[in-house]
Amino acid sequence: MQRLASNPSAPSQYTASVQVRMHMRGFPWITRTVSGSEVYKHPGFYHFAFKDAPKALDQLSGLEEDLANPTAWPQRYNVSLLVPQSAGVEPVVRLEPKVVKLVKSLDITVDVARAHIDKAVWTRTDGGTITMTQKYNTVAAREVVSEQDAAVRIPSMSADVTATYSGFSVDAGGTH
C-alpha cells in the first residue's frame, strides 16, 4: 500500500479530458458517449464533470473514491492479502468495508514493480459486480491512467463502459 501511495512516477495533480462510452447489454440496448473533464489532486481527490450524462452513469458514482488513497484504506476497510505475489502472479489485496453499505468487498490487483492498480473488482451486497481494468501512459514524465474498461453486472444494469483520458495538464513538479 505504501508503494502505491508514494509512487514517484505518479503526478501530484492533473487535469484531463475524459470520454466515457457506455454500451448497455440489455434493454434499452443503447450505446452512448459523453465527454467531460477530470481534476485529480493527491492524495485521492477526484472531480468529474460531464455534460448531458445519462442517469445510468450514476451507478458508477463514487468508485474512484475506493481506489483514491491507499494510505487511508486501513481506516475505511479491513485489508487482507487475497493472492500473494509470486513469480508471474500479481498480488491481489482485498478491501472489506468496515461499514458495509452497497460494496461488500473490493479486490485490487497490483503491479508492484510499477506501483499501479491494474484491476479492481467490486462485489456488491445486491449480488452485482463491477470489474475494471486500467491502462497507463506517460505524460510529462508522470504515469497517468489513460483508459479504464469496466464490465458492470449489477441487478439494475448490465453494461460495458470505457473511459478514455486525454489532453492532460500534469503538474510535473515534486512528487507527493
C-alpha positions as semicolon CSV with decimal commas, in nm:
position;residue;x (nm);y (nm);z (nm)
1;M;0,000;0,000;0,000
2;Q;0,281;0,237;0,081
3;R;0,441;0,183;-0,260
4;L;0,110;0,265;-0,431
5;A;0,067;0,578;-0,222
6;S;0,420;0,708;-0,274
7;N;0,478;0,616;-0,639
8;P;0,734;0,872;-0,763
9;S;0,607;0,834;-1,121
10;A;0,254;0,944;-1,029
11;P;0,167;1,312;-1,064
12;S;0,072;1,519;-0,761
13;Q;-0,212;1,671;-0,963
14;Y;-0,352;1,690;-1,313
15;T;-0,650;1,782;-1,526
16;A;-0,765;1,582;-1,826
17;S;-1,043;1,547;-2,077
18;V;-1,241;1,227;-2,041
19;Q;-1,469;1,050;-2,283
20;V;-1,694;0,776;-2,145
21;R;-1,861;0,525;-2,377
22;M;-2,136;0,314;-2,223
23;H;-2,286;0,019;-2,408
24;M;-2,594;-0,128;-2,244
25;R;-2,603;-0,508;-2,274
26;G;-2,978;-0,529;-2,222
27;F;-3,289;-0,327;-2,287
28;P;-3,282;-0,046;-2,400
29;W;-2,965;-0,165;-2,580
30;I;-2,824;0,182;-2,626
31;T;-2,469;0,299;-2,669
32;R;-2,388;0,649;-2,555
33;T;-2,070;0,852;-2,537
34;V;-2,034;1,156;-2,312
35;S;-1,744;1,395;-2,275
36;G;-1,625;1,578;-1,970
37;S;-1,328;1,667;-1,757
38;E;-1,141;1,531;-1,459
39;V;-0,937;1,705;-1,190
40;Y;-0,707;1,499;-0,966
41;K;-0,509;1,614;-0,663
42;H;-0,302;1,379;-0,447
43;P;-0,394;1,206;-0,222
44;G;-0,713;1,087;-0,375
45;F;-0,925;1,389;-0,469
46;Y;-1,108;1,332;-0,797
47;H;-1,369;1,555;-0,954
48;F;-1,550;1,460;-1,274
49;A;-1,782;1,690;-1,467
50;F;-1,994;1,569;-1,760
51;K;-2,244;1,741;-1,983
52;D;-2,566;1,553;-2,055
53;A;-2,457;1,233;-1,880
54;P;-2,719;0,954;-1,875
55;K;-2,861;0,855;-1,537
56;A;-2,704;0,509;-1,582
57;L;-2,363;0,665;-1,510
58;D;-2,486;0,741;-1,157
59;Q;-2,442;0,367;-1,089
60;L;-2,065;0,421;-1,116
61;S;-2,051;0,726;-0,891
62;G;-1,802;0,702;-0,607
63;L;-1,595;0,413;-0,742
64;E;-1,286;0,632;-0,774
65;E;-1,308;0,710;-0,402
66;D;-1,249;0,343;-0,321
67;L;-0,914;0,346;-0,501
68;A;-0,807;0,701;-0,429
69;N;-0,574;0,691;-0,131
70;P;-0,412;0,359;-0,034
71;T;-0,272;0,502;0,292
72;A;-0,631;0,566;0,405
73;W;-0,755;0,216;0,323
74;P;-0,697;0,079;0,678
75;Q;-0,927;0,349;0,821
76;R;-1,214;0,256;0,587
77;Y;-1,150;-0,113;0,519
78;N;-1,031;-0,438;0,669
79;V;-0,732;-0,506;0,443
80;S;-0,601;-0,854;0,366
81;L;-0,386;-1,024;0,105
82;L;-0,613;-1,243;-0,107
83;V;-0,347;-1,363;-0,354
84;P;0,020;-1,333;-0,258
85;Q;0,277;-1,218;-0,510
86;S;0,478;-1,493;-0,674
87;A;0,667;-1,546;-0,999
88;G;0,437;-1,426;-1,277
89;V;0,147;-1,359;-1,039
90;E;0,045;-1,011;-0,930
91;P;-0,080;-0,980;-0,572
92;V;-0,447;-0,915;-0,502
93;V;-0,543;-0,708;-0,199
94;R;-0,894;-0,747;-0,055
95;L;-1,066;-0,447;0,098
96;E;-1,377;-0,515;0,304
97;P;-1,560;-0,201;0,422
98;K;-1,573;-0,159;0,797
99;V;-1,922;-0,018;0,743
100;V;-2,093;-0,219;0,470
101;K;-2,332;-0,026;0,250
102;L;-2,352;-0,135;-0,112
103;V;-1,997;-0,268;-0,160
104;K;-1,925;-0,597;0,017
105;S;-1,563;-0,626;-0,095
106;L;-1,313;-0,475;-0,334
107;D;-1,032;-0,689;-0,478
108;I;-0,739;-0,491;-0,618
109;T;-0,473;-0,643;-0,843
110;V;-0,145;-0,455;-0,805
111;D;0,153;-0,427;-1,038
112;V;0,411;-0,396;-0,760
113;A;0,705;-0,310;-0,986
114;R;0,523;-0,011;-1,139
115;A;0,311;0,072;-0,833
116;H;-0,009;0,058;-1,039
117;I;-0,356;-0,069;-0,974
118;D;-0,417;-0,289;-1,278
119;K;-0,759;-0,427;-1,190
120;A;-1,035;-0,373;-0,937
121;V;-1,341;-0,590;-0,872
122;W;-1,624;-0,451;-0,662
123;T;-1,855;-0,720;-0,521
124;R;-2,183;-0,572;-0,408
125;T;-2,435;-0,673;-0,145
126;D;-2,706;-0,694;-0,413
127;G;-2,513;-0,973;-0,591
128;G;-2,370;-0,746;-0,860
129;T;-2,009;-0,697;-0,962
130;I;-1,814;-0,426;-1,137
131;T;-1,480;-0,531;-1,286
132;M;-1,245;-0,257;-1,405
133;T;-0,903;-0,274;-1,570
134;Q;-0,670;0,022;-1,621
135;K;-0,409;0,114;-1,881
136;Y;-0,140;0,376;-1,826
137;N;0,058;0,623;-2,036
138;T;0,346;0,854;-1,954
139;V;0,271;1,227;-1,977
140;A;0,529;1,489;-1,876
141;A;0,743;1,213;-1,717
142;R;0,447;1,105;-1,498
143;E;0,235;0,791;-1,529
144;V;-0,138;0,852;-1,561
145;V;-0,438;0,629;-1,624
146;S;-0,515;0,662;-1,995
147;E;-0,803;0,414;-2,019
148;Q;-1,039;0,227;-1,791
149;D;-1,257;-0,059;-1,910
150;A;-1,538;-0,178;-1,687
151;A;-1,784;-0,465;-1,703
152;V;-2,085;-0,361;-1,497
153;R;-2,305;-0,653;-1,397
154;I;-2,549;-0,534;-1,135
155;P;-2,919;-0,614;-1,091
156;S;-3,036;-0,283;-1,239
157;M;-2,792;-0,274;-1,531
158;S;-2,555;-0,475;-1,748
159;A;-2,314;-0,255;-1,941
160;D;-1,963;-0,225;-2,076
161;V;-1,801;0,109;-2,007
162;T;-1,478;0,257;-2,143
163;A;-1,330;0,582;-2,013
164;T;-1,054;0,733;-2,225
165;Y;-0,842;1,016;-2,085
166;S;-0,653;1,270;-2,298
167;G;-0,534;1,630;-2,306
168;F;-0,355;1,604;-1,975
169;S;-0,218;1,906;-1,795
170;V;0,017;1,744;-1,544
171;D;0,194;1,902;-1,250
172;A;0,546;1,785;-1,329
173;G;0,680;1,934;-1,007
174;G;0,763;1,740;-0,693
175;T;0,611;1,406;-0,618
176;H;0,358;1,355;-0,344
